[in-house]
């Protein structure tokens, strides 16, 4: 099922709406220079894509709720709360007061199933770093570990890192159908818009289940 089509624009763009009340000075830094820049009419999309030799798999697992995420490269570890939809049909995000809490959108596949599982978290909150403050530092080949309630621990390999304006949020790429188990990890990025009290961009990680990645 294609979530980007089925749930509509409001939900597809909801991941772009992570609102941060107070910026941290270093949060406006851009990713390193090992990127390609594609100009757009009103903004810039920055994507890091490097071929990786890590094998991925097209074999999916059964459904099981994820309960923990670990990203060794950036030292991020969090339990995963279940996130649904708000009354306006936008995707919920963890409360800003819980800046170190990540959540899994329960309208997406569970990690390990065929399709893109979606995890969201704050870049910062209340003037302090959030769970995904360093998410922009990830590069292709880095690993993301997801634990599930069935006892399996899955390894996903980062394939692409994207910074994109919220107004141009790539709904089809984030929520659209895939032929293999994939993962999206999303937070805010770019410059802070003081009038809107949020960051102007999103940082999006695209990852795929590593071959023999289930333990």
C-alpha positions, 0 to 999 in steps of 0.5 A: 500500500502506498502511504503517500497516495492513500493517506494524502498530502496532509499525512505525507507532509506531516513528518516535515512539521517537527516544530522546535521552539528554541534553536541551538546555535550549531543546529544550523550547520550544513552537512559536510562538503561530500554532497551534491547540491541541486538548486530548486526555485526557492530552496536547496536540496542537499543529498549525500549518496555514496555506493555502499558494498553492504549487501541488502535484502529483499526478503521481508519479515512478519509484523512486529512492533519496534521498541528501540533504535540505536545509531552507533555513529552518532551515539543515539539510543532511544526507546520507540513510542508508537505515533499515530495521527492527529485529528487534522490527519497529520502524523504525531511526533513525540512531545517537545518536552521529551526531546530525547524520545524517538517514535515510530509511525504506526501507519507505516510498516514495522521495521523488517516488513516490506516497505518503508518504516518511518521513525521521527524525533526532534533535533533539539528542544528547549535549548538542548540537543534532541535525540537526532541532533547529530542525524545529519552527520550520518553517511552511506554505509553507517548502520542503524539498529532496530529492536522489535518486540519479537526479540529480533534486532535488525541492522539497516544500512544507510544509503542516502542522506537528504536535507530538503525544504519542508515545503518540498517534502518528498512524500513519495520517496518517504512513504511510497511503496518499496520492494524491500524492507527499508527505513526512514529516519526524520528530524528537522534541519537547516536554518531556524525560522524565528517567525514560524518557530521551526526549522525550514528543512528536514533531514531524512535518512534512507536505509535498507535492511542489511542482508542477514541483518536479523538476529 
